[in-house]
Amino acid sequence: MVTSTPPTLLNRATADTYRHLISQVSGRIAERFATVDRPATGIAPSELRPQIEAVDLDRPLPGLDDALDEIDALYLRDAVWFHHPRYLAHLNCPVALPAVAAETILASVNTSVDTWDQSAGGTLIEQHLIGWTARRIGYGPDADGVFTSGGTQSNLQALLLARDEAVEYVVKNSQHPPRGAEVLPRLRLFASAHSHFSVVKAARLLGLGEDAVITVPADADRRMNPRALDAALETCRGEGLVPAAVVATAGTTDFGSIDPLEAVAEVCESHRVWLHVDAAYGCGLLVSPTRRDRLDGVERADSVTVDYHKAFFQPVSSSAVVVRDRGSLRHVAHHADYLNPAEALHPNQVDKSLQTTRRLDALKLWMTLRSIGPDAIGAMFDRVCALAGEIWAHLEADPRFTTAAGPSELSTVLFRVEGVADEVQPLAREAVAASGEGMVAATRVDGRWALKLTLLNPDTGPAEVVPVLEALAARAAAIGEAA
C-alpha cells in the first residue's frame, strides 16, 4: 500500500515549514553568538552525562520547538565556541560566513558527490576546486585529487597510493616477481618524530604495522633532517627492505614546524621514493600573501594533504588529498555496474575516493572563494602566524614563563609556567578551562609537560591572549602552594 510522505520530510509541501525552521534555528544560534562570553562553560562529564543519558530516544518530544529547546540545554549551553577570542587550544578555527551558508544548501539538497547522476554540477565544482588547489600547490595539468573527511583520511589515502605504487614497482622489476602480498612485510614508511599520529594509524590500516614506520631524526627546530633521511633510506635498502613513502610535515601539530621540503624532495627523488607532504595545518600558506615561500618544494611531492577546515576557516569537514599524477588514483578505483561502470560516459568522483556516499563539502570552499576570495583567507592566516610571534616574544620577556620551543613557523606557542612542578602545568590548564577564563592545550616537550597555544582566530590579539596567560600563572601558583 502506498502511503503519503510524512510531513517531517523536506519537499515541496514542506517548503514553508523549512523556511520557518531555518529562520528559527539561525535565530537561536545568532543569539548564542551574540551573547556567549567565554569559550566554554567548563562543565564536567559527570554533570552532563546523566542529563543526556536520561533522554528516552524511543519517546519523541511533542514537536520541533521542544527538540530545539532540548538541544539548547544539552548541547548549545555547554558547547565549546571556537570563535571566542580566548579559545586558544587546538587546531579549530572560526568559520567563514559564506561557508556556513553553503552548509545549509548542501545539507538541504543532500547531494551525494560520487557519481554524475547524483551530483551533476557538484561533481564539476569539486573537480574545479581540486584543480585550483593543485595549481596553488604548483602542480601541472596531470594533477587530480578528491575531497575527504579530514587530514587522517587524506594521509591514509595518500599512503595507500604510495604502498600500491611500491608493490607494483617491485613486482614489475623483480627477476622472480613475488606476489604483491609477499612484498607488504618489506615496505617501510619514513616520518619525523613530530609527524601526525595518523601516519602510524595508516600503517596499521594498510597492513604494514606500526613497526613499518621508521622515525627520522629531527633538528633542533623539530624539522626532519634530510641527511638522516638519506642514511635511513640507504640502510633500509641495504637490509633488503622497500622504502614505500616519506611523509614530510608542513606544520606539525605541536610545534608548527615545517620540514625542509626542497631538501627532502631531493633525497626522495634520488632514492625514487614517494613523497607525501602532510600540509593539513600549513596549507593556509598556499594563499598567504607574505609567507608562501615557507612551502617551497611542496610542488615536488607526489601527494599533498590539505585541510581547509583548519587554515582556510571552513566548517568541519573539509579536506582533500591532491596527487601530482592522476594515474596513481587507479589504486582506489573500483567499477560497479550499478554505479560507475568502466564504460561510464560522465565524470565521477567515486573512482578517486575511499568513500562512496559523500557530502558536497567542496561547496563551502567554493562559496568562500567566490564571496571573499583567496587573498582574504591568506591575510587572515597571516594574522594568526604574526600573533604567534608576538605572544612568543611576550612570554620570553615575562619571568613568570619560559618558552618550551623556538618561534613557530605557523601559529603555535609552547611554554611553561615557571616555579611550579611539572605536573602542575596541565592542572593549571584544566583550572582555567573550568573557570571559563580561557582554553589552552597541553602536551609534552622533551618528556616534560608544556602548555600550548594554537592561534587560529584572526580576531584574537594580545589583548585577549595575555589575560589567559595571567590566569594560567595565577592558577598554577595557587595549585603549587596548595600541593
N, C-alpha and C positions, 0 to 999 in steps of 0.2 A: 504494500500500500504506500502511495506517495504522500508524504506529509509536507506541510508548509515549512518554509525556512524559519528557524527560531528568530524571534525579534532581536536577539542579542548579537547577531552576526552583522558585520558591516556590509551593506549592499545599498541598492537604490532606495529601498523602502526605509532604510535607517539613516539616510544621509543627514537629515536634520538632527537626529539624536547624536550622531557622530560630531556634528558641528558644536552642539551644546556641550558634549562630553570633553572635547579637546579644549574648549574655552574654560570649562570648569577646572580641568586639570592644570592648564597653564596658569590660571589664576592662583591656584594653591601654591604651585611651585614658585611663581613670581613673588608671592607674599613671603615665602621662606627665604628666597634670595635677598629680598629687601630688608629682612629683619634679623637674619642669623648674625650673631655677634661673636662667634667663636668657631673654630674648625670642627669641633665635636663636643658632645656633652660629657664624654669620659665615662659613660655608663659601663658597668661591668657585665660580663656574660652571665654571671649568677643572678643578676637582677632582670635582664632582658629575656633570658631563655624561658623561664616559667610563663611569662606573658605570651610568648609565641607558641609554646607547647600546649597552652590551654585552649588554643583555637581548634574547633572541631571542623575540619575541612569537609566533612560529609554533610554539614548543615549550612547551606548558604545564607548569607545575610539578606534582608528584605530587598535591597537594591544597590545600585552603583554608588549612590551617595554614602551609604553605610560602609561599603567596601573602601571608599576613599578615606573616610574618617578612620577606619581601622589601619589602613596603610600609613596614615599620618602619625598615628600613635605608635605603631610597631616598627616603622622604618624611617620616615622623614624626620621625626622628632630627634632621633639619635644618629642620623646619618653623618658620615664624615664628608665635610664640604671642601673639595679641593680648590674651589675658587677663593676660599678665605685667605687673606694675605699672611696669616700666621700658620697656615698648613705648609710645613717645610720638610715633610718626612720622606716620601717615596716618589717614584717616577710617575706621578699622577699630575695631570695638568687641568687648568680651567679650559673649557671648551668654547670654540668659536660659534657664535650665534647662527651663522648660515648652516653649519653642520647640524645643529640641533633642529633647525627647520627641516633639513634633509632627513633626519631620523624619523620625523613624523610622516614624511612622504613615503619613505621606504618601508616603514612598519605597516602603514595603512594599505599600500598596494601589495605588499608581501611578495615581491618578486623573488624568484629563485634564479640566481645568475649562473646556472650551469649550462643550459642549452638555449639556443635562439628562440625556440618555440615556448620558452618560459620567461624570456627576458627581453628579446629584441634590442631596443635602444640601450638597455642596461648592459648588455654584452659589449657593445661598442664603446660605451662610456668607460667601462673598466679597462678595456684594451687601450683606449686613448690615454688614460691616466698612467697605465703601466709604461706606455711609450714615452710619456712626458718624464716620468721618474727615471727611466733608463737614460734619456738624454741628459738629465741633470747629473746622473752618475758619471756620464762620459762614454756610455756605450754607443755602438753603432746600430745600423738597421737590422742586424740579426738578433738583437736582444728581445726578450719577452719575459713574462712573469705572470703572477696571479696574486690577488688579494688573499690574505689569510686571517686567522683569528688573533694572531699576535706573534711576537718575536720567537716564542718557543716553537710554534708550528712552522714559522718561516725557516728557522735554523734546522729543524728536523727535516723539512723537505729538501733544503739545500744539501744536507749531509747524506740524504738518501740518494740524490742525484750523483754526488761525489762517490759514494760507495759503489753504485752500479757502473759508473764510468770506470772505476778502478778495476772492478771484477772483469768487465768486458775487455779492458786492455790486456790484463794478464792472460785471459783465456785465448785471445786472438794472437798474442805474441809469444806463447809458450811452445817449445818444441814438442812437448807432450801435453796438450791442453787439458787442464783439470776441469772438473765440473765447477760451476760457479759457487756452489755451497762449500766446496773444499777450499776456496780462496778466502772466505769470510774470516776464519780464525787468524789469518795472517795480516789482516787490514789494521792499520793504525791511524788515529786522528791526533793532531797536534794543536795545542792551545796553551796560552799562558795560564798561570795560576789564578789570574784575575778575570778570566773569561766567565761568561754566564753559565750557571749550573745546567742550563738546557743542553749544553754540549754533551755532558755526561749522560743526561737522560736520553738524548738522542742515540748515543752509543748503545745503551741498553735496549731501546726500542728497535734498533736496526740489527739486533742480534750479534753485536760485536762485544758487548760487555764493557763495564767501566774500566777495566784494565787496558782496554784498547786505546784509551785517551792518554797520550804522553804529555806531561806537563813541561812546557818550555820555560826556562828561567826568564825572569823579567829584570829590567834595570831598576835603578833607584826611584825612577818616576813611574814604576808599575807598568812599563811598556815592554812588550815582547822583545827579547834580544835576538836580532837576526843571525848573529854568528852562532849563538846557541841553537837556534832553529836549524841552521845548516848542519851543524855537528850531529844533532839529533836525527835528522833525516839520513845522514850518512851511516850512522850507527844502525838505524832501522833496516836499511837495505843490506848492510853487512851481515845482519842476523837472519837474512832471508825473509824478512817481513816486507809488507807493501804499504808505503805511505798513501793513504787514500785522500786525505784532505788536511789542510791547515786552516784553522779558524783564527783570523785576526779580529780584534775587537776595536771598534771605533766608538769608544765611550763605555768604559767599564762601569758597572753599576755603583760600586763603592767610590771609586776614585775619579771617574770621568776621564780616565786616561785613554789615549788613542795610540794604538800600536803603530810603529813606523811603516806605513803601508807600502811606500815605494821600495824600501829595503826588503821587506817581507816578500813582496811580489817578485823581486829579483831572485830571491832564494827559491821560491816556488817554481818559477819558470825554469831555473837551471836544473831542478830535480823533476820537472814535469809532474807537479802535484797540484791538484785542485786547490784554489784559494777561495775561501769563503770569508767575507767581511760581515761581521755582525755589527751593523750600524743602527741597531734598534734605538739607541739613545742619541747617537751623534748625527742621525740623519737630518736634523734641523740645519746642519751646516750646508746641506745641499742648496738651501735658499738664502743662506746668510750673506749679507752684503759686505761683510768685513772679515769673516773667518773661514770662508770656503776652502782656503789653501790647507787647512788642517786635515782635509780629506784627500789631499793629493795622493794619487796612486790607487784610489778606490776603483778607478776605471779599468785597472788591470786584473781585478778579481773575476773569478768565474761566476760568482753569485754574491748577492748582497741582500741582507735583511734590512728592511726599512719599517719603522714603527711610527706611522702617522699619529697614533693616539698617544704618543709621548711628545715629540718635538714639533709636531705640526698642529697641536692643540685641537685634536679630533676626539670625539667620544669613542670609548671602547665599544666594539673592537674595530681596529683599522690598521692593518699591517700588510706588508707584501714581501714576497721573495722575487727578486729580479735576477735573471741569468743573462750572461753575455751572449750565449749561443742558444737559441730556442730549441735546437735539436736535442739538447740534454733533457728537455721536458718529456721526451718519449718514455723515460723510465717511470713516469707516473701515469701514462696514458693506458686506458683500457676501454675497448669499444663494446658497448652493449647494444644489441639490435633495437631495443625499445627506446633507447635514449640518444646515443651518439654513434650510430653505425659508422664503420670505416669509410663508407662512401657518402657520408653526410654532405649536403650541399651548402650548409650555412655554418658560419663560425660559431664556436662554442668555447667555454672556459673549463668545462669539466675535464677535458683532455689534459689540462695542465695542473689540476688541483688534487690534493689528498681528500678533499670533501666532495660530496655530490650536491645535496641541497646546501645553498649558501646565500647569505643575505647580500644585497647590493650595497655593501658598506662603502664602495667607491663613490657613491652619490654624495656622501658627506664631504669628501675632499673636493669633489667637483664643485659643489655649491660654494665652498670656502674660497677656492681659487677664483671662481667667476665673480664672487662678491667683493673680496678684499685683495686678492692677488698674492703671488708668492713673495713679493718683496716685503709685504706687511708681516707675513709669517716669519720670514727671516729676521726682520727687525725685532720682533718680539723675542725670538730665540737669542739674538744678540744681547738683549737687555738682561736676560737671566744669567747669561755667561758673564757679563760685566759685573752684575751684582755679586756673583760668587767671588770674584776678585776683590771687591770692596770689603766683603764680610771677612774674607781670609785675612786681609790687612788689618782689619779692626781687631780680630782675635789675636794676631801677632803682637799688637800693641797693648793688649789688656793682660796684666799679670795674673788675673784670675783664670786664664785659659792658656792652653798650649795647643798649637795645631798638630794634628796627627799625620798629616801628609802635606806635600807641597801644593801650590796653587793648581787648581783643576784646569784642564783644557776645556771643560764644559761648565757644568753648573752645580757641582757638589762641593761641600766643605766638610772636612773631618777635623774634629778637635776633641779635647778633654777638658773637664773642669779640674783645675789644679788643687792640690792639697787634700784630696779625698781618696779613699781606697778605690781600687779598680772596679769592684762590684757596685759601687755607688753610682757610677755613670749611667747604666740602664735604669736604675731605680729612680734617679732624678728625672730621666725622660718620662717614665711612667707617671710620676707625680705631676709633672707639668701637663701631660695629656689628660689625666683625670680631673685636673682643675679647670680645664678648658683654656688655659693660658696660651697653648700652642701645641703643635705636634712636630716632633723631630724623630729621626730614626736612630738606631744603634747598630753597631757592627763591631767586629774585632779587627784590629790592625796589629800585625806582628804579635799576635797572641794576647793582646790587651784590649779591653773594651774602649770604644770611642763613640762619640756622638756624631751624627751625620745630618747635615742639611742637604736636601735635594731641592734646588730652587728651579721651579718651572712655572712660576706665575709672574708674567711681565708687569703686573700691577703691584707686586711686592717690592718694597725698597728697604733701606736700612732702618727707617722709622718703624717698620713692622717687625724686622728681624731682631733688632737689638733688645727690645723688651722680652722676647723669648729667651735670649741669651741671659739676660738679667734674672729671669725666673729660674732658669736651669742652675745658675750659680747659687741662688738663694736656697733652692730645694736641695741641692747637693750638700751645701753646708749644713743645713738642718738635719738631713739624714745622717751625715757624718758625725755630727755632735750627739745624735741620739743612739748611735751604734755602740 
